[in-house]
Each structure stands twice: as structure tokens, then as C-alpha cells.
Amino acid sequence: MPKPKHVEPKLVNIEINGIPLQVPEGELLIEAAKRIGADIPIFCYHKYMKPVGMCRMCLVEIGTKQPDGSVRKMPKPQTACTLPCTEGLVAWTESEQIIKDRRAILEFLLINHPLDCPICDRGGECPLQNNTQFYGPPVSRYIEIKRHLPKAFPLSKYVALDLERCIHCGRCVRFTEEISGDAQLAFLFRGAQMQPHTFQLTEFTSRFSGNVIEICPVGALTSRTYRFRARPWDIVTQKSICSMCSNGCNLYLDSRSGQIVRINARENPAVNETWTCDKGKFEQTYMHAPNRLTQPMRRRGGDWEPISWADAYDLLLARINEARKTGDRQAIAAIAGQRLSNESLYLFQKLFRAAFQTNNIDHRLTRYQGNLQADVAARLGYPTSGIEYGDLESAPLVFVFGSDLIEEQPMIYLRLRKAWRHYGVKVLVAYPLSTPVEEFAEVSLRYPVGGELDLVKALLQRLSDSFPASPSQSPNPVSIDAAASLLAQSPGVIILVGEKAWNHPEAQSLLLALVELAQRLPDGKLALLLPEANSQGALDMGVLPDLLPGYASVDDATARARFEAAYSVPLPAQPGLNTDAIFHACLTGEVQVLYLAGVNPVERHYDPALAERALSACDFVVVQDALMTETAHYADLLLPACTFAESEGTFTNWERRVQRFWKAIEPPGDAKPDWLIFAELWLRTMRQTPPFNPREIMCEISELVPSYADCTYEMLGDQGRRWE
Amino acid sequence: MGEVRLLLKCREIPHYDELEVYEAHGGYQALRKALQMDRQAVIDEVKKSGLRGRGGAGFPAWIKWNGIPKDDDKPHYVLCNSDEGEPGTFKDFELMSRAPHQLIEGMIIAGYAVRARTSYIYIRGEYVECARQVRKALDQAYRAGYLGTNILGSGFDHDIYIHMGAGSYECGEESAMMSSLMGERGMPRLKFPHAPLPVIAGVWDCPTLINNCETLSCVPHIILNGGEWYAQYGAGTKNSRGTKIFSVSGHVNRPGNYEVEFGTPLMDLIEMAGGVKGGKLKGIIPGGSSMPILPADKCEDAIIGYEELMEKGSMVGSGGCIVLNEHTCIVHFAWRTAEFYAHESCGKCTPCREGTRWMVQILERILQGKGRMEDIDLLLEICDHIDGRSFCALGDAAAWPIRAFIKNYREEFEHFVKHGRSMYADNPESQKMFPPKGYQRYNPMRYEYTYGSVLADASV
């Protein structure tokens, strides 16, 4: 059964250490004990995994209250991590017997632990160390020879396994079995010889392998990228948000002397629970890439000449003024990146709309560059996604359309897997190639590459006979029939639309067909999965040629009037050029100045050749980026920007959750945060006081954009807030 | 009192494993009778018989039978535990190889009573001969229409499958057996009150009836002759009814399986087996190696019965009666017992995994003559820390015998520690029982032998 949206829990009366309390029925005793602050040490228990009671660390004495008020004690201590609370449960977590038992368990665990804490990465943040300090025996009575096993065995590119340190809690094995589902790790051998390992000692190939390092309660699984690079007490930890995709995982960035040495997951039950993918955990190293830009530079012949920020601004504004004088409105265009913060994107559109009087701004590099407001929002009531993570668990059926989820949206994949595994949510998948979602999908539709539109039309036709017959090029009609009947029978279907739809040659018709499909299904919901960390924010902030922040049309005078009043300048009413049109205008010479802020069309545009030709043809290309990208080689002026780790701001993830990130390290050289560059340009052109920090910009956004009205930093907190 | 051959009737009849012979001696009459009865009536008959689980715990069988939901639409399963791994126990071996039809008939009746379509026999991996016999009997039963669809025209369908174990003692534990059957690692699962009982959610989360091979073999006799008839055996005891097969081994003149009525004195059982061999009696482990030892003075008036033996400080267990004569060195015996449990610990929980191995290491050190006086108390303390703290009963089973050995024969341990050699070191009778010189013991400290050189040269 899918998880019900909201259930009023039935409360039961229990007693822990003599303190009576009421908890929901079936809550695990270990969670109930947290409510009164009773500390129960654990190793194998993990909040997001099924309890197993392996390590026996959480033993407590329990009893039941009899009708006459007396307490009947159970003869043996029981594990608190597996015991559901029932009416009349009585527990003692600090009794003399329990103190002795904890000491015994720790003595058992330590007899084979090498105690090489001084050279262990976990030392200082190790649950085994902590529990031993609090509950363990002061000395060991073990005088036999300890076991010796291979140390630092490389399981994969990222993970090293130290078998001597393992305490066999099984967290890693259970993670790969229950959560990531790839079942890469298993226990080999038995008894005291038991080892967690990959089968046949093969390579640990999982997309979520980094999580086992974090959940390991000792230093048995360590990160090969972090090994020996820092100790827990000399790193600085800062809260952040992942910049690798639109899932918006909450992270901790750990830095040591200005270098990010490690990335860990930060718990957010509504988003990533407590997981990360390997891309976000290990591959997010671009802030320390050797090709970081540290100084503004202008092109002199074939060479780069370092210049000052003041000179760079002068040069830029001179070229822009020249273009505005000689050309028409089309002479300036700008494309912003989807990894910029909401604050930067907002200032970006403000700068170009108000100061440079142009609507030629966009952020999209996919084939679909239409008007989402008209195509989707006007029909469904929401622009991209009508759902959040939790909805996946309560839906009867999730239709994954044109997305290799594990690759594009790893965290949605994990949540969908959980929904299927724990709540029996059915899954329907349509993708041209084999994808891991197929393993648990009820029906799998493999269509020929490019056949998305035919597939949706075929489905629509099955759902209603009046729809025109589809061409014959559709996948197996049997599975289409099965899929259609599944869709028709499950009210509240969620359709997740992935990259294949955005980049379809007939993207607009496909999107309209999908909207129609969602409308046709009873209570159907559509979620358009966006590619990058702040793609949603770029839409919300109106980095679009035809929409103002908050999805108001630029030709809507009343909407414009609000912004004009705030900016005290008139705004252009004519919709501008989208990315493709900008590139074509570059080729014809209409666009003379092209401003690229944190965007890399030469690599990321669906047609890189077009981008390359356009950039070569354009008179003056400004590239503002953190890295010397392929695109930067076409620039006439280079402005060094900051990465998300070096600045403050907010990202809006695919489910429209606005989440804050904090500054973790100092920017290299002269690099400036994107918002600051736009603010300084605003000061130079408009002679108006610019905002001084992202917090102030967010205040301005919350005043002007109705959906962000309660997204000020005070309201966001560190868990973010989903706008409705 | 004394020997009663119900289940071991097969001994007197040649070719009892053949269907015709079995039928000629009243075989499958109980099934015919049961299929005419109401399902609840079958369960009531088992209740009247007072049959208790023969695997070791002695849990009343009818409670399990009655606990299977009666009006749900999930598939139900019957699982026969024939993973007889307890050292000293070999009753299922004889039951399966000599009277496989008796077991199959019992399983079909159980399946009928709990509305199960499918049954599994989980046979110990080493019992290949038994599996062959059961396979042969199953084929005969299918051919005769006792299995398959519409059994004897009653409309009841039932299938029985054989599942061979892979050599793990732990898989005889009922929840580990379910894991193993489902293709998982043979590790125990959470039990009541942490998880629902197997009769509610067992194999594949469906109601599952798990009974020992001997328990199920009793069922045809109970159904055929009535529960009251069965309950007359052992009527003299507190709460044990019927007969129990004891596998008598060790220092007796005629080791083997002996089926006795509950209430028989323990010494009568030893007499049946020909009396103690090679000297006076030192002690008896009545219920398989995991049960505490009874020293000779306690054996004199011990009566076979679940509660009766409990009062003496031991248990009926699985009926693996190991007899030790006066020349046995208990320290060696304790070491061998501890080594077995260290080898068989599945590794799931800390106390059992680490504690059993620690005990072997200490005992081994004592055997090498390097023991310390405090080691004896340390062993006792380790037993306390394992007993009741481990995940399943294997931990208890490892701790009980060691604790009983030390409590009852402490002076032998002290002598060994003090002098660095056994109390019986000069006794030629005892020397025969010592491991030969240079005997390479299984050493749980040596890991290389399992790993080979695969990991040796690997490093980051």
C-alpha cells in the first residue's frame, strides 16, 4: 500500500527510566528514548534502514505493566533498536545490569579492533571511540593475539576497506541491499571470520558507494580521496547544498586551510534523508581545479592580458554603450548559467532588463525553449513540478518517462526505490535503453530512440478512442496496453519527465502531449525534472526572454509596472530572444555583445557546433565563470567568478524547495561572487545603491516575487522551504 | 516406562521405507482419517496429545498449529526442520532414512490442518543418504496420489519440496532456516516481540508452520490412535507426553537411537544402551552438546521429562545423550565443544561472534599449559555475557555447556592451570582420547587459510 499522506498516530503510554511518556504506537524504543534524552549507544542501528539488532549495543531491560499496576520484567535484556513500543511498556536504560552489559559488548568489540586510532581517519569522530569513552571498560582482559587482516584494501576508486577495524555492524551491507539496491557488498565467511566485502573481491561499483563511508561506525570503510588529508578536529565544517544536479541534496563541506577535503551528507528528511550520490560526494572538486580563473583578463591578439576589475568594468560598459548606440535593442544578449544562485540570477535579469534595456536573456541550453507559462502552468496550475519527494511514497503509480533516473536524478531514484520497496508503489518506466529502474518496474516500455512522441500519442490513444491513431513505430503493443491500463486504473499518477523530453526534436509538441496525458489521467501530476542545481531558480527568477520573475509576462503592463516602480526605470515590453535565437542573431551580426555568466554552451548546448559558430561570429563575448571552460576560449573579456562553496546564496531544487548554502572557503585570487559582479555593474550604470549582500537581495526578491514572499533567509533556516 | 517403539517401529520391519511395506503396516491410514476430519479437529487432536516440539525448545506443537491464521488469503507453508546439526544427535537421520513415509504423512496432515499448499523439508547438507530416501519416498507418494492435486479425492492439494542445507549448524535455528530457504545468508531474523511470529509472517512473509522432523513424524500416530492414546505415554511426568528418541553416544556399549516414554529414569536409558563402557560414569549431557552436563550424582535419580530435567539443571533438548566415563578430561571436552560453537557461530551478533572465539582461545591456551587461574573466572564471565545477550539461541548454546563444565568440574580446570597438564595426563585410558601429537587444530585465529593470497598483495 502506498504510504498514506497523513495519519493521526495512535498514542500508547510507556515508561522509560521512570519517566512516563506517550509515543506513537509501533515507534522503536530507541527513538522513544530520544524524546526524554536517554542516551542509548548504537552501532548497527540507522534511522533510515531496517533495524536488525546485530551489535547488541543498545540492550535495555524491559517489562510490561500489568493491569494491577505491578511491572513484569523480562528475564533477558532486549535490543531497543528493534523493539516497537506497545501499551504499558516499561524500560530501564541505565540499570546496573545494562551498564555491565554495555561494558561487556564493548569489550567483545574491542578484542579484535586494532585500536590504531592515531592513524585512523575516523579517530575523533568515531562512534566506537565515543561509546568506549562513555560506556566501555577501562582496560581489556584480552591477552591473546589479535586477528590480522589486509589493511586499506581498495574496494573502488573511492572506498578503501580496512578489515581489521570492522566491527561487523552490517550497515554497509544493508545499505547496498536496502537503500541503493545494487547489493554490491555482502558478508563473506562466518563467525569471527566474517568479512564485509564485495562478492569475489570484485570492484565496488555503485553510484552511492560514498554513503557506506559515512555510515560506517568505525574506520573500516574510508574515503580514498580524504585518506590522511585532515583530522576531524582541524577541519571547518559548513552547511551547503549540492551543485551537481537539481535534486538539492543537503551537504556539509569540510575544509582545511581553505581546501575542501571532504563532502558529507547533511540530514534533511524531506530531501536526501541522509544520503548523497558519488557524483556529489567525490566529483564535486571543481572549486580546486587547476584551470580556475583568478583575475579578470582581456584578449590581446592571441594572448590573455590580466587587467584590474575597474578596467574590466570600463571595457565592458564601453562596449555595451557602443552597441546600444549603434545597434537596436537586439545588440546585447546574455545567457546565465543554471548553477548560479537565485540572488545572482535575480540581479542578472535586473541588470539586463533595467540597466541595459533588453529582454534577450535566457538560461536554457536544451531544445525546449518555449514558454513554460503558456505550455504547462496555464494548463496544470504549476510551471514544472507539482510534487515533492514525499509524494513519491504516497502515489499509487509513478511513471518515469524518458529519464535514466540513476544517472540524471540519483536522489529521486533512491526515493523512488524506497517508495517501491517499503510502500509498494508501482513503477512504470519508458526509456530507449536499459535502466536500473526497469529492475523494479511493473511495466517497462522500451521505445526506439526518438520515439517519445509516438509513445505518448499511443498511450493517449489507448486512454481514449477518439484520439487519432498513432503511427506504427511504437514499442510492443502488449506492454503499451498494460501501461495504459495501469495508468487508467491508478488515480494520482505521478509522471516524471526527464532529459529525453527536453531534448526531443519536437520538444514542444511532446511537452504538450505529456500535459494532455497528465490531464487525461484521474488526478495525474506532472513533474518536469530539470537538469541543473538551480534550473528551477532560473525559471523562477525570470531569466527568460518572455517572463519576468514570478512567471509574469513581460508584455503584461501591470506586472511590469510593479518592477518598474521598484527599479525606477521603464522596462522593455517586447519579449526578447531565447538562446537559439541569440545564437542565430550572433551569426547574422545583430548581437554585438554577448554576456555569458557561468554558462558553458560549447559543451552543454544541445548543438555545440551552433554555439561555437555563434561565439566565433560575435563581436564581443564576455565570459564570467569560475573555470577556464571551452566556452571561455571564445571570450574577449574574462571575469573570474566564485563557485557555490565560496559564496552565499540559495538554490531552488526540482521540487521548488528553496535552500540556503553558506560560504565555506575564501575565493581564489580576485574572483568575485556572481551577485557582486552584477551589483557593481548595476552601481556603475544606474548610479543607484546596490544590495550589499545576498540576504538583502533575497529580501528584495521576496517583496517582488509573490511565490518567494516567505523565502527570506530567516524563514528558510537550514532545511529550506518549498514554495507553493 | 522404558522403551516404546512408535516412531522407531521401522526397526523391526524390513523395507519400511518402501510404500507397500509402509502401507501394509497401517501407513497413510492417518492421512485418510485426517482428510475426513475437520481441520480444527486435527489441531484439537494434536492439542489433546500434549505433543511438544522435539527440536530442543519443547514448545507445545498445537499452539503453533492453531496460531496459523484461519481465514486469510495468503499462501501458508509447512517447513520441516531436518537440519540436525547438534553434536550427539542423530535421530532424524534414522527417521528419514528408515521411515521417510512416516514424516511425509505427518507433513501432509500438518499441511491439511493449516491450509498449506506447499511444504519444504530442510535437510542437513551432509545427510545426502536421507535426502535420497526422502526423494524416493516422495516420488512413491506422488505416484500413489498421496501428494499432488486432489489428494485421495478430498480436494486438498499439497506439494513437498526438499531443500538441502549447505553445512551450517545455525540454519537449524528456525528463523535462520527461513532465511536460508529464501536464498538469503543463513542468519537468524528478529523474533517476537521484535517481529511477528513465523506463524504470522514466516517464509516470504507468509504464515509458516515450522516443526522438527521428529515432531511431524509423531503426527500420524496421534491422528490414527487419537490424542488421548498418545497422551497416556509419559502420564507420570509433569507436562511431557508421548515418547522421545534419544541418540545415546559416547562411552556406552551399544550406542544408537532409543525411543523411550517420558518418565523413564535417565539411568534406564543408559542401561538400554548397554551401560557405561570402560569405567564408571562421570556425567551425562542429556540433550545434545548445547545442554549443560549432569554430573554422575545428579544422573542417579534424573527422570526424562522436560520439567524434570530442567529441575536437575539440564534439558531434554534434541535428545543427543552423550555419556562420559570417568577417564574423560573435561578440559579437553570443553575445548572441543567451544571450538564447535566458535566454528558454527554465524557472525551476526557481537557476543556470540567474539565471545565464542575468545573462549576457544582461552581454552586452547590452557591446553597448551599457559593458563592462568583468573582465566577460569574469565570464562565464566564471558559465558554470562553471551548467555541471554546474543541474537539467537546459538550464543546460549555455546555458553551453557562451558559454564556447566566449570561449575561441576572446577577442580579439573584448576589442576590443568596449576600444573600445565591434564589431571588424567598419566592415565593410559584417557590418553587414548587426547588428540594425537602434532594434530593441527582448526585455528580460528588464522585467516590466511580462507583468504589465500588474493588480498595479500593488495593495498591502497
Interface residues (C-beta under 8 A of the other chain):
Chain A: P51 V52 G53 M54 C55 R56 M57 L59 P75 K76 P77 Q78 T79 T82 L83 P84 T86 D101 A104 I105 E107 F108 L109 I111 N112 R141 Y142 E144 I145 R147 H148 L149 P150 K151 A152 F153 P154 A160 I167 H168 G170 A186 F187 F189 R190 G191 A192 Q193 M194 L201 R224 R227
Chain B: S168 E170 R185 L190 P193 H194 A195 A342 H343 E344 S345 C346 G347 K348 C349 T350 P351 R353 E354 G355 T356 R357 W358 Q361 I362 R365 L378 H385 G388 R389 S390 F391 P444 M445 Y447 T450 Y451 V454 L455 A456 A458 S459 V460
